[in-house]
Amino acid sequence: MRRVVLYALVFLGVYLSYRILSPFFVALTWAVMFAILFRGMQTALARTIGPNSAALVTTLTVGILIVAPAVFLVSTVAREAPQAIDSLRQASQSAPRQIQRLWDAVRQRSPVAIPEDPTELMTSAAERALTYLAPQAGSLVAGFFATLGSLIAMLFALFFLLRDGAAISRLLRERLPFPENESERLITNTRDLVIASVGASLIVAAAQGAIGGLAFWLLGIGAPAFWAVAMALCSLLPVVGAALVWVPAAIWLLLSGAIGQGVAMLLVGAFGISAVDNVLRPLILSGRTSVSGLVIFFGLLGGAAAFGFVGLLIGPIILVTTARLLEQLRRADLMEEVPS
């Protein structure tokens, strides 16, 4: 009876703990990932200024690395978003003749009635988007303060994770139901996976956004910083990546008659923007854990559906770590089956 009561109390404690910590899930997830990524910096500083000061300096560094680029990107997007919208509006007001010919061919073969001018659909879609977004404008302020609160909670948790990282790792090893060497191996592989997944994704996204924004600026496309941010965000998406932005831009240039600019955009996109992933990612992942492309694909999609933006980063990590836990359990079962 005591064991039943103990299990019931443990279950209740776990459930209540989940209810308490669930609002901070995203903040704690980011804190854990940044603690892993900046553990080397914390360890190096702790040798000279002590663990508390090292944790504080590292936490402030992470805060600056997050806030400064975020402020710059938000101000840049806010400044260039109207220019980008005007460019799209001007480009859509008179469709190039090539597009009009394709549209007329589609209209002739379409079983349903569609407008004669393709820009009518674009105008209608823009009006529907504005109709949807207008009521959401009031929630931007609340979203800003929620993001600010999550950032503060993340930095607060990060400080303690950095300061007490060694003790937390030791406690985790002791709680894992595996031999010491297997527990150490699992923790090391998970750490490498976080560095490979998060670090590589963020570095590749920044590089693709920078190359894409520079290409847009050199080719005279309006609001290059805005499109650079768009490409950096799209690069986190599976399969399509930054091509979701630069391919339509290249096609539009070609159909508009700017053949030279369109060809240049295709070349830069194929051999610059998209190819940087094939160069940087192997360099970053050299000697670290490699993950199957299929696992990454479903991890990204499923993680985003389950956890939102942060799921793009932790989805593959969860799948791979779970698979390794199951492998550890299988090894333990095989060891028990071996006759002594």
N, C-alpha and C positions, 0 to 999 in steps of 0.2 A: 504494500500500500504506500509506503514511503516513496518507492521509486516512481509510482504512478503520479503521486502528488508532485514530486520533483520535476518529472517530465512536463506536467501541466503548467507548473510555474515557469519553467524554462520557455515553453512555447508561448505563454502569455508575455513573458519579458521580451522575447524576440519580436512578437507582434507589436507590442507597444513601442519598442525601440524603432521598428520600421515606421510606425506612424509618426514618431517624433522626428526622425531623420529624413523621411521622404521629401519634405519641401527643400532640403538641401542636397538632394541627390546629385544634381548637376555640379554644384559648387564643390562638393566633396570629390566627385569624379575628377574634375579638373585639378583639384589640389593634389590628389594621388599621382596623377600623370606628371604634373610639374615637379613634384617631389622626386619622382624617378628620374626625370630628365635633368634636373639640376643637382642631383645627389653628388656628383663629382665636384662641383663648385663648392657645395657646403662642406664636403670632407676636406678639400684643400684649404679653405679659409679657417676651418676649425683648428687646424694645427697651429695657426699663428694668433688668432684672436679669440679662440674659445668657441664652444658649440652654440651658446646663446647669441653672441654677437654675429657669428657666421650665419646662423639661421635668420637673424634680422636683416643682415645685409643681402642675403640671397633672396629673401621674400620681397624686399624693397626693389631689388633688381628685376624680379619677375613682374612686380607691379608696374614698374616703369616700362618694361618691354611690352606690356599689354596696353597700358593706358595711352602712352605716347603715340604708337601707330594707330590705335583706335581713334583718338582725337583727330589725327591727321587725315585718316581715311574718311571719317564722318564729315569733316569740314570740306574735304575735296569733293566728295560725292554730293553734298548739299550744294556746293558751288557749281558743279558741272552737270548735275541732274537736269536742270531746266534746259541747258544747252543740248544735252543728249535727246531730251524729249522734242525740242524744236527741230533738231536734225532729222529725227525719225518722222516727224510730221511733214517736214518739207520733202523728204524723200518719198513719202507715201502719197502726196497730193497728186502727183502725176507719175503714173507707173511707166517705166520704160517700154518702148515699143515691143521689145522681145517678150517681156512679161505679158503685155496685152495680147500678143499673138498666142502664147501658151494658154492664157486664160480663155480666149475665144475658142480654141480647140477643145478645152475642157468643157466649156458651156455647151458646145454642140453635141458632145457625147454624154453629158450628164443626164441621168433620168429625172432629176429634180431641177426646179427653176433656181438659178443663181444669178446674182446681179451682173450687169454688163461691165461695170467698173470694179476691178478687184479691190480698189481702195475703200469701197463701201463696206466690205467685210472688216477691213482693218479699223475703219472708223467706228463701226458697230462694236467690235471687240474692245476698242479703247473706251467707249462710253460705258460698256458693261463693267470693265475693270474699275473705272472711276466710280461708278455707282456702288460697287462692292467696297472700294477702299475708303470712300468718304466717311461712312460711319465708323471706320476703324481709326480715324485720325485722333479721336479723343483718347484712345488707349495708348498712344505713343508715349505720353508723359508717364503714365503708370508703368509702361514697359521699361522706360528709362530708369526709373527708381528701383524697379525690381532687378534689373540688370546690375545697377550699382550695389544693391544689397547683396546679390549673389557674388559680386566681385570681392566685396569686403569679407564675406563669409569664407570665400575661397582662400584669400590671402591669410586670414586668421588661422584657418585649418592648415594651410601650407607651412606656416611658421612652426607649429608643433610637430607636423610630420617630418620636417627637416631636422628640428632639434632632437627629437626622440626617434629618429629613423632607425638607428641601430637597435634600440630596445624593441621597437615595433616589429622589426624583421626577426629578431630572436624569438619574440613571443609567437609570431606567426609560424616559425619553424617548429616550435614546441607543440603547437596546436594541430598541425597537420598530421593525419594518421598514417605517416609513412616513415621509413628509416631516415636517419639524418641526412645521408648523402642524397637520397631521392628528393627530400624536401628542399635541400639546397639547390639541386638541379632544377626543380620546378620553379622556384623563385627566380633563379637566374634566367631561365628561359622566358619567363613572363616579363621580367625587366627588359630583356633584349627585344621582346616583341613589342612592348610599349614604345621603346625608343625607335624601333623600325617603323611601326605604324604611325605614331603621332609625329615624331620628329621628321621622318621622311616626307609625310604628307604635307606638313606645314612648309617645309623648305621648298618642295617642288611647287606648291601653290604660289608661294611668293615669287619664285623664279619665273613661272609661266605668266603671272600677272605683270611682272616688270617687263618681260620681253614683249608681251602682247601690247601693253600700253605704249611702249617705245615705238613699236611697229605702227600702231594707229596714229601716233603723233607724226612720224616721218611721212606717212601716206596721206596726211591731211584730213583724217577722219575726226569729226568733232568729238569733244569730251573724252580725250584718251585716258585720263585718270579714272573716269567713271567706268569705262570698258575694261581697264586693267583690273579694277576691283571685281567686276563681274566675272572676268576670266579666272581670277584667283579663287573665287568661291566655286565656280563651275568645275574647276580642276579637281575638287574633292569628290565630284560625282563619278560613279563607275561608268565605264565604257566610253561615254561621250566626252566628258571632261571639258577642257577649255575650248574644244572644237565647237561646242554649242554656241560660242560667241563669234569666233573668227571665221568659221566656214560660211555662215549666212552673210557676213560682211564681205567676204571674197566673192561670193556668188552675186551679191547685189552690185558690186563694182564691175564685175564682168558684164552683167546684163545691162548696166547703165552706160556701157561703152567705154569705161575706163579700163581698157584691157591691160595696160601696163601695171596699173595699181592692183588690179585683181590678181594677175599672175604673181606679182610680188607678195601679195597677202597670202596666197596659197603656198608659195615657197617658204616664207617666213613661218607660216603656221605649221606646215608639215615638218620642216627641217630645223625649226627653232623652238616654237612654243610647245608643240606636242613631243618633239624629240628630246627635249630637256629632261623629260621624265625617264627616258631610257638611259640617260647619262648619269643624272644625279642620284636616282634611287639605288642603282647597283653600288655606287660609291658609298652611299650612306649605310647600306645594308651589308657591306662587305664584312664577312666574318660573323654576321649576326643571323638571327633566326629568319629563315625564308618561309613564306606563306604561299599556299596554292592560290592561283588566281580565282578559282571557283569559290574558295572560302572567302576571299576578299570581296568578291562580287555580292554574294548573299549576305555577308557580314555587314557591308555598307548599306545595302537596301533594307535588310531587316533591322539593323541597328537604328537607321534613321526613322523607320516606321515606328519602332518601339520607344525610342528615347529622344527623338528630335535630332538637332544638329550634332550634339555630342555623340550620338549613336554612330555617326559616320566614322568616328575614331575608335570607339570602344566595341563596336559590333564584331569586327574580326578578332579582336583580343578575347572577347568572351567565348567565341566559337572555338578558337584554338586552345585556350586554357581549359575549357570543358573537355575537349578531346584528350588533352594530356592528363587530366584528372582521371578520366575513364581508363586511359592506358595504365596509369599507376595502380588503379584498383584491379585491373586485369593481371598485372604482374604480381600483386599481393595474393590474388586468388591462386595463381599458378604456383607460387612459393608454398602456399598452404597445402596444395595437392601433392607436392613432391614428398615421397615417403622419407622419413628420417632414418 
